[in-house]
Amino acid sequence: MKKLVIIRHGAYGNDGCLNEFGKGQIKSLAEKLREHMSGDKVVLLSSTANRARQSAEIISSVLGVEH
């Protein structure tokens, strides 16, 4: 079964980058996703905004996929 998962970036600061809380949010989410995505093909796309790219990097690291 195909799945489409849309994720908003984590919390960020005035500089537009993820803060520590936001990094934790995304890592926690990615770990939960990993349980449901096991064995599935994953394609990860993101906006070019710093906070979105940082979120995608964390997710790709946890899921073991490229972005």
mmCIF file of the C-alpha atoms, coordinates in Angstrom:
data_MODEL
# 
_entry.id   MODEL 
# 
loop_
_atom_site.group_PDB 
_atom_site.id 
_atom_site.type_symbol 
_atom_site.label_atom_id 
_atom_site.label_alt_id 
_atom_site.label_comp_id 
_atom_site.label_asym_id 
_atom_site.label_entity_id 
_atom_site.label_seq_id 
_atom_site.pdbx_PDB_ins_code 
_atom_site.Cartn_x 
_atom_site.Cartn_y 
_atom_site.Cartn_z 
_atom_site.occupancy 
_atom_site.B_iso_or_equiv 
_atom_site.pdbx_formal_charge 
_atom_site.auth_seq_id 
_atom_site.auth_comp_id 
_atom_site.auth_asym_id 
_atom_site.auth_atom_id 
_atom_site.pdbx_PDB_model_num 
ATOM 1  C CA . MET A 1 1  ? 0.000  0.000  0.000  1.00 0.00 ? 1  MET A CA 1 
ATOM 2  C CA . LYS A 1 2  ? 1.351  3.440  -0.914 1.00 0.00 ? 2  LYS A CA 1 
ATOM 3  C CA . LYS A 1 3  ? 1.519  6.121  1.743  1.00 0.00 ? 3  LYS A CA 1 
ATOM 4  C CA . LEU A 1 4  ? 1.824  9.880  1.516  1.00 0.00 ? 4  LEU A CA 1 
ATOM 5  C CA . VAL A 1 5  ? 3.110  11.546 4.652  1.00 0.00 ? 5  VAL A CA 1 
ATOM 6  C CA . ILE A 1 6  ? 3.271  15.335 4.856  1.00 0.00 ? 6  ILE A CA 1 
ATOM 7  C CA . ILE A 1 7  ? 5.333  16.755 7.698  1.00 0.00 ? 7  ILE A CA 1 
ATOM 8  C CA . ARG A 1 8  ? 5.692  20.326 8.821  1.00 0.00 ? 8  ARG A CA 1 
ATOM 9  C CA . HIS A 1 9  ? 9.146  21.378 10.000 1.00 0.00 ? 9  HIS A CA 1 
ATOM 10 C CA . GLY A 1 10 ? 9.968  21.490 13.701 1.00 0.00 ? 10 GLY A CA 1 
ATOM 11 C CA . ALA A 1 11 ? 9.971  24.556 15.948 1.00 0.00 ? 11 ALA A CA 1 
ATOM 12 C CA . TYR A 1 12 ? 12.444 27.233 14.902 1.00 0.00 ? 12 TYR A CA 1 
ATOM 13 C CA . GLY A 1 13 ? 14.017 30.442 16.142 1.00 0.00 ? 13 GLY A CA 1 
ATOM 14 C CA . ASN A 1 14 ? 14.224 33.976 14.798 1.00 0.00 ? 14 ASN A CA 1 
ATOM 15 C CA . ASP A 1 15 ? 17.066 32.937 12.497 1.00 0.00 ? 15 ASP A CA 1 
ATOM 16 C CA . GLY A 1 16 ? 14.790 30.566 10.575 1.00 0.00 ? 16 GLY A CA 1 
ATOM 17 C CA . CYS A 1 17 ? 16.698 27.478 11.726 1.00 0.00 ? 17 CYS A CA 1 
ATOM 18 C CA . LEU A 1 18 ? 15.442 24.666 13.917 1.00 0.00 ? 18 LEU A CA 1 
ATOM 19 C CA . ASN A 1 19 ? 15.981 25.220 17.606 1.00 0.00 ? 19 ASN A CA 1 
ATOM 20 C CA . GLU A 1 20 ? 16.860 22.352 19.948 1.00 0.00 ? 20 GLU A CA 1 
ATOM 21 C CA . PHE A 1 21 ? 13.192 21.706 20.738 1.00 0.00 ? 21 PHE A CA 1 
ATOM 22 C CA . GLY A 1 22 ? 12.388 21.532 17.014 1.00 0.00 ? 22 GLY A CA 1 
ATOM 23 C CA . LYS A 1 23 ? 15.247 19.111 16.369 1.00 0.00 ? 23 LYS A CA 1 
ATOM 24 C CA . GLY A 1 24 ? 13.881 16.882 19.115 1.00 0.00 ? 24 GLY A CA 1 
ATOM 25 C CA . GLN A 1 25 ? 10.370 17.080 17.655 1.00 0.00 ? 25 GLN A CA 1 
ATOM 26 C CA . ILE A 1 26 ? 11.543 15.938 14.244 1.00 0.00 ? 26 ILE A CA 1 
ATOM 27 C CA . LYS A 1 27 ? 13.804 13.192 15.573 1.00 0.00 ? 27 LYS A CA 1 
ATOM 28 C CA . SER A 1 28 ? 10.964 11.804 17.699 1.00 0.00 ? 28 SER A CA 1 
ATOM 29 C CA . LEU A 1 29 ? 8.583  11.912 14.738 1.00 0.00 ? 29 LEU A CA 1 
ATOM 30 C CA . ALA A 1 30 ? 11.109 10.218 12.451 1.00 0.00 ? 30 ALA A CA 1 
ATOM 31 C CA . GLU A 1 31 ? 11.631 7.409  14.938 1.00 0.00 ? 31 GLU A CA 1 
ATOM 32 C CA . LYS A 1 32 ? 7.876  6.815  15.071 1.00 0.00 ? 32 LYS A CA 1 
ATOM 33 C CA . LEU A 1 33 ? 7.676  6.896  11.264 1.00 0.00 ? 33 LEU A CA 1 
ATOM 34 C CA . ARG A 1 34 ? 10.489 4.359  10.997 1.00 0.00 ? 34 ARG A CA 1 
ATOM 35 C CA . GLU A 1 35 ? 8.257  1.786  12.711 1.00 0.00 ? 35 GLU A CA 1 
ATOM 36 C CA . HIS A 1 36 ? 5.563  2.274  10.053 1.00 0.00 ? 36 HIS A CA 1 
ATOM 37 C CA . MET A 1 37 ? 7.847  2.601  7.033  1.00 0.00 ? 37 MET A CA 1 
ATOM 38 C CA . SER A 1 38 ? 9.912  -0.533 7.536  1.00 0.00 ? 38 SER A CA 1 
ATOM 39 C CA . GLY A 1 39 ? 10.638 -2.130 4.171  1.00 0.00 ? 39 GLY A CA 1 
ATOM 40 C CA . ASP A 1 40 ? 8.773  0.554  2.216  1.00 0.00 ? 40 ASP A CA 1 
ATOM 41 C CA . LYS A 1 41 ? 10.386 2.636  -0.501 1.00 0.00 ? 41 LYS A CA 1 
ATOM 42 C CA . VAL A 1 42 ? 10.809 6.180  0.801  1.00 0.00 ? 42 VAL A CA 1 
ATOM 43 C CA . VAL A 1 43 ? 11.128 9.351  -1.249 1.00 0.00 ? 43 VAL A CA 1 
ATOM 44 C CA . LEU A 1 44 ? 11.890 12.436 0.810  1.00 0.00 ? 44 LEU A CA 1 
ATOM 45 C CA . LEU A 1 45 ? 11.278 15.915 -0.600 1.00 0.00 ? 45 LEU A CA 1 
ATOM 46 C CA . SER A 1 46 ? 11.567 19.246 1.183  1.00 0.00 ? 46 SER A CA 1 
ATOM 47 C CA . SER A 1 47 ? 11.293 22.959 0.728  1.00 0.00 ? 47 SER A CA 1 
ATOM 48 C CA . THR A 1 48 ? 14.496 24.954 0.411  1.00 0.00 ? 48 THR A CA 1 
ATOM 49 C CA . ALA A 1 49 ? 13.767 26.841 3.648  1.00 0.00 ? 49 ALA A CA 1 
ATOM 50 C CA . ASN A 1 50 ? 16.490 26.207 6.239  1.00 0.00 ? 50 ASN A CA 1 
ATOM 51 C CA . ARG A 1 51 ? 14.087 24.773 8.835  1.00 0.00 ? 51 ARG A CA 1 
ATOM 52 C CA . ALA A 1 52 ? 12.552 22.410 6.263  1.00 0.00 ? 52 ALA A CA 1 
ATOM 53 C CA . ARG A 1 53 ? 15.942 21.246 4.997  1.00 0.00 ? 53 ARG A CA 1 
ATOM 54 C CA . GLN A 1 54 ? 17.169 20.660 8.541  1.00 0.00 ? 54 GLN A CA 1 
ATOM 55 C CA . SER A 1 55 ? 14.026 18.669 9.296  1.00 0.00 ? 55 SER A CA 1 
ATOM 56 C CA . ALA A 1 56 ? 14.540 16.591 6.140  1.00 0.00 ? 56 ALA A CA 1 
ATOM 57 C CA . GLU A 1 57 ? 18.167 15.912 7.086  1.00 0.00 ? 57 GLU A CA 1 
ATOM 58 C CA . ILE A 1 58 ? 17.136 14.585 10.499 1.00 0.00 ? 58 ILE A CA 1 
ATOM 59 C CA . ILE A 1 59 ? 14.387 12.433 9.000  1.00 0.00 ? 59 ILE A CA 1 
ATOM 60 C CA . SER A 1 60 ? 16.683 11.049 6.302  1.00 0.00 ? 60 SER A CA 1 
ATOM 61 C CA . SER A 1 61 ? 19.293 10.188 8.911  1.00 0.00 ? 61 SER A CA 1 
ATOM 62 C CA . VAL A 1 62 ? 16.808 8.308  11.099 1.00 0.00 ? 62 VAL A CA 1 
ATOM 63 C CA . LEU A 1 63 ? 15.136 6.521  8.172  1.00 0.00 ? 63 LEU A CA 1 
ATOM 64 C CA . GLY A 1 64 ? 18.426 5.823  6.385  1.00 0.00 ? 64 GLY A CA 1 
ATOM 65 C CA . VAL A 1 65 ? 17.401 7.435  3.094  1.00 0.00 ? 65 VAL A CA 1 
ATOM 66 C CA . GLU A 1 66 ? 18.793 10.212 0.924  1.00 0.00 ? 66 GLU A CA 1 
ATOM 67 C CA . HIS A 1 67 ? 17.061 13.549 0.442  1.00 0.00 ? 67 HIS A CA 1 
# 
